[in-house]
Amino acid sequence: MSETSGKKIAIFLRDLGLGGVERCAVLVGEALAARGFAVTLVLLGGSRNLWTSRINHIQVVDVSKAWQPLKPWTWLAGWRAARCIAREHDVVIAGTFLLPLYMAYAATLGLRKRVSPEPTCVASADVTRSHRSGHQVHEDGEQRTTKSRPAQQQACRVMGWVHGPFYELDAFAKMNPVHRAACQFVYRRLDELIFVSNHAKASMARWLDCEPKSTWQVLPNFVDAAQALPAVLPRKEGAPLRLLFVGRIAVEKQPHLWLDTLAALNAKHVAAHLTIVGDGPLEEWLKNEVLQRGLSQQIHFAGRQDNVSRYLGESDVLLLTSSFEGCPLVVLEAMPIGIMVASTNAGGVYELFAERRAEFVVNQASGEALAELIIQQQTHAAELAAWLKQRAEFYSQGALIARWVALLQRAYDV
């Protein structure tokens, strides 16, 4: 506890679904709590929490019952609830953009220094809960002042957590102009941003048309240390190469490349089978395309799975064909067990492989290029697997959380 002096961290989120943002928040929060931080995940847009089995030491506070983002007359109540939480914490982190970003910025306006006496107040929640100080939170919509506490002279730091390359994301998805302007307004005014990759950092600077600030930090994602590594099932001699894709079946994942890669391998007389773990808006299109191209015997649709470890252990190559990426967790899960990765040049992915990127990333997004890369990898797969396992240590939970602790303990004049 002395290492962190009991610093209080609040991470603002929309809810706790199974997305990558939520996963990162839970993993980082639990790891920081184990280091002595008091971590609170603040749900702003809904009460969904699909991480109850993984949450042991962090608090989850649902303020979504106090307000509704689409009802402007409730905004003041939502702001008050979030502001009460912000006042109680040393660091407030916007877990992602849009709602968490807007509220983290608005709720901390004027809270650079705490003034004595500062009341301890808590936000309404969906159920009664005990606060760390022993105070009670009620579901009647009231923010209650229960007692005064001594002034704390430290600054309330506000950070934005950026999980992807915004320039590419906006170019692809065409962000709503109002949200684009609002997000850019806030990001320009936050001194501290945390990026999952150097590419995401450079992309933000390009999107904001500015130079990166010295207080912009890169902290890559990591794999849950509590998650057991899957048993690797070796491929039988003479059996087809086992390719795996994990993710949404959507335009940004370029699913046509999966079929192009299989077709290119077939043309080179390399037997291969692809398992697709996930679902998405292009699933029906993809299934029809598979039929038309005569690839039904080489593709298995496994659907969406909460745990992909087994599929990784039964694969030879992880196929990643995204148009853009931040720091894909599935690659980090594949590395410690030595699974080959064949990827398009999707932003932050190439950073994971450092000086050996050419052995895992193609410059041209084509099935032909990916097939050729896969074939080349198999000529020295054992050596590449050993290197991947060693490289994975750089992205271990212990190494990355030590960097989080150093960042949160660092003093800035904000």
N, C-alpha and C positions, 0 to 999 in steps of 0.2 A: 504493500500500500504506500510505503514511503517513496517508492520510485515515481509515482504519479501524483502524490499529494491529494489523492481523491478527486481529481479533476472530473467535472461533470460535462458530458458530451450529449447533445441532442441531435439526432439525425431525422430530418423531415422527409417523409415519404407520402406517396398517395395512399398506398395500402401495402399489404404483405402478400402479394401473389407469388407465383413461381418464376417470375422473370429474373434476368441477370442482375438488375439493379437491386432488387429485394434480397437476392441471395448474397450479394456483396455486402449489403448493409448488415445482414444477420451475422455473417461470418466475421466481418471486421468488428462489429459490436461485441460479439461473444469473446473474441480474442482480446479486445481491449479491456473488457470486464475482468478477464482472467489476470490482467496486468494491474488491476487496481482502479481502473477508471469506472465511474458510474455512468452507464450508457442508457439513454432512453430513445426508443424509436417512436416517432410521433406520426400517427396516421391521420392524414388530412382529408382524404377523399373517400374513405370507406373503411369498414370494420373487418374486411377479409384478412385473415391471418392463417396462412397455410404452412407456417414454420413453427408451430407450437412444440413439435417434438424436438426441435433443434435449439429452442430458446430456453436457457437455463438461468442465466445471470443478468440479463438485460431486462429493462422494463419496456413494456409496450403501452403507450397511451393513445387512446382513440378519441380525437376531438371532432370527428366527422359528424357526430350527433349534434354538436353545438351550432353547426352552420351547414350551408349547402352552396358550393361554388356557383351554381347556376341561378341562385336567388340572391340578387344584390342586397336585399334588405337584411340578409343574415350575415353579410360580410363583417360587420363590426363585431358581432359575437365571435366569429371565427378568429378575427384578428386579436381580440382580447384573450381568447383561449391560448393562442400560439404565443402571444407576447408574455403571458404569465409564465409559460414554460421557458421561453428565452431568458427571462430574468433570473431563472434559477440555475442556469447553465453557464459554464465557462466558454464553451465552444458550441456554436450552432452550425450544422452542416446541411446544406440543401442537397438531399440525396440524389436528385436528378433535376431536370429542367421543368418548365411549366409550373404547375401548382406548387410543388415543394420549393422551387426557386423563388417564386413570387412571394410566398408566405415567409420564407426565411429572411428575405430582404425587408419586407414590410414590418415584420414582427420585431426586428432588431433596430429599427430606426431610432437613433438617439440613445442607444444602450451601450455606447462605447465604454462608459464607466458606470459602475454602480454607486448610488448615492445612499448615505446613511440617514435615517433608518430605511432599509429596503424590506417591504413586506414579502413574506413567502406566500405566494398564491398559486393555486393549481387550477387546471382546466377541467371542465366537465367531461366526464367519460361515460361510456355506455353502461358501465357497471361501477358499483362502489369499490374502491380499492384503497389500500394503505399506501400513503406516500412514504418516502424514505425517512422523513423526519417524524413520522408517526401521525401526520394529519390525515383526515378522511376526505375523500373526493366523492361528491354526491352526483346523482344523475338528474338534478333539477335545473341544470343549465347555469348555475351560479358559479362564479369564480370567487372563492372565499379567502379572505385574509385571516390567517389564524394566529400569527404572532410576528413580531419584528425580529430581525437578526442583525448582527453587526455588519457594518459596511465592509465590502471587499473591494480593494482598490484595483484588482486586475481587470484588464480589458475583456470584454465579451467578443471573442473572435467569431467572424462569420466566414464560412467557406462554401464554395460550390464544388460539387463532385461531378466530374464530366466523364461519361462512360463511352463516348463515341466521337467520331470526327464530324463536327457540326457543319463545316463547309460542304462536305460531300453529302451529309444527311439532308441538308436543306436543298441542295441541288437536285437530289433524287426525289424527296418527298414533297418539295414545294411547301414549306411551312406557311401557315396562315400569316399574312402580313402583319396583323396586329400582334400575334404571338412572337413573330420574328423581332419586331421592334422592341417589344417588352423584354424578351430574353436578352437581346443585345444591350439594352439599357442597363439591366441589372448586372450582367456579366462584366460590363465595362467598369462598374462601380464597386465590384468586389475585389479586394486586394489579393485574396488567397483563393486559388483554384487548384483542385487536385485532379490530375488526369491519369487515365489508365495506360496511356502510351505517349511516347514523344510525338507520334503522328497526330494523335488527338490534340495535343498541345499546339502543334504547328497549325493544325486545321482551325482551331479556335482563333488564333491570331489572324489568320487569313480571313475568317468569317467576320471578325470585329474590325478588320483593317487596322491593326495595331501591332506593335512589337510585343512579344511575350514579356510579362512582368517577372522580375527576379523572384517574386513570391509565388509564382506558378510552379507547382511541384508535380512530378510524375511518380505515381505509386501503382504499379501493375496489380492486376488481380492475382489471386492465389487459390489453391485447392484446399478444401476443408481438411485439416490434419486429422480430424476424427473419422474421416471417411476411409474405410479400409480399401487398399488397392485391390482391384479385381484380379482373380486368378486368370492367367493368360493361357488360353487353349491353343497350342501349336497347330498350325495347318498341316493336314495330312499330306504326305508326299503325293504329288500329282494332282492335288485338289485345286480348284480355281482360287485365284487371289480373292480375298474377302475385303471388299471395299465397304466403307460405312460413311453415311452422312447423318449428322444430328442437327436438327434445327427446324425452323419454319419453312414450309414449302411456299415460298413467296418470291416475288419478282427480284428483290434485292439479293436473294441467294442464287439466282441464275440457274434454276433447275435443269434447263436445257443442256447445260454443260455436263451434268451427270450422265445423261444419255449419250452425248457426244463422246465422252471419255470411254464409256463402255464400247461404243461403236468403233472407236479408234483402237482400243485394245483387241477387239475382235479381228479387225483388219490386220493387226500385227500377230495374229494367232496366239494371243495371250488370253487364256481363259480367266474370266473374272465374274464375280457375283456382287451385287450392290444391295445393302440393307439400308433402308431409309427410316430413321427414327424421328418422327415429328408429324405435324399436320399443318394445314394452312390453306389460304385462299386458292392456291393453284393446284391443289391435290387432285381434283377431278380432271383438270386439263392434263396433268402429268400422267395419270393413269391411262387416259385415252392416247396420249402420245406414245407411251410404252407399248400399247397394243399395236398402234399403227407402224411402229418401227420394229416390231417383232422381237422385243426384248423381255417379254413377260417371264420367261424362264430364268432370267438373270437378275431379277429385281424382286425384293420382298419389302412390302410396306408394313412396318411394325407399329405404326401409329405413334401417338404421343406417349412418352414414358417419363415418369418422374425420376427414375434412376437408370442412367445409361451405362453404368459401370460394366455390367455383364456384356453388353454389346461391344464395348471397347475391348474387353478381354478376348472376344471371339473374332476380332478383326485383324487384318494385316495393315490396312491403310485407312486413315481418316481423310476423307475428301472434304475440302473446304473451298467453296466457289463464290463467296460473297463479293458484292460490289464494293462494300466498305465494312470495316470492323474496328472495334476499339481494342479490346484485349480478350479474345474469345476464351471462355472458360473451358470449353470442350477440348481445345488444344492443350491447355494446361493439365487437363485430366489424362490426356493420352500420353504426354511426355514421360511421366514417371514409370510407365510400364513399357516404354520403348516402342510404342505404336508409330509407324511411319505417318507423316502428314504430307499431303499433296494439296497445295493451296494456290489460289490466285493471289495476285499482289494486292491484298485487301487491307491497305492501311497498316494498322498496328500489328498485324500478323507477322510481318517480316522481322520485326524487332525481336520476337521470341527466339529467333534462330541466329541472331548476331552475325558473325562472319561466315556462317554456313547457310545463309538464306537461300543461295542458289540451289542447294540440294533439297529444299522443301517448298520453294515458292517459284512459280512460273511468271515471267514478265508478260506473256501473251495469254489472255483469258480464252483459251480454246481447248476443246477436248483432245486435240492432237498433242498440244504441249503438255497437258496433264498426263496423258497416257505415256508419253515419252519419259516424263519425270518419274512416274511410277515404275516403269521398266528399269530405269537407271538405278533407282533406290534398291531394287531387289538384288542388284549385283554386289552390294556390300551392306545388306540390311542389318547384319549382326553388329557391324561397327557403328552404323548410324543409330541403332537402338541403344547401344552403350552410351553414345554421346548424348542422346536425348535424355536418358536417365540422369546423367551428370548435370546437364543443363537445367533440368527441372529443379535442382536444388537452389538455383538462383531465384526461383519463384515459389519457394517453400513458404508456408505460413509463418514460421518463426522468423525468417529473414525479412519478410515484408511487414510484419507487425512491429518488429523492432524499428523499422523506418517510420511507421505510423506513430509510434510512441515518441520518437525523436521530434517529429513534426509537431505533435500536439503539445509537447513540453517546451518547444521553442518559444521564446518571447519576441513578439513583434510589437512595435509601437503603432497599433491600429486605432 
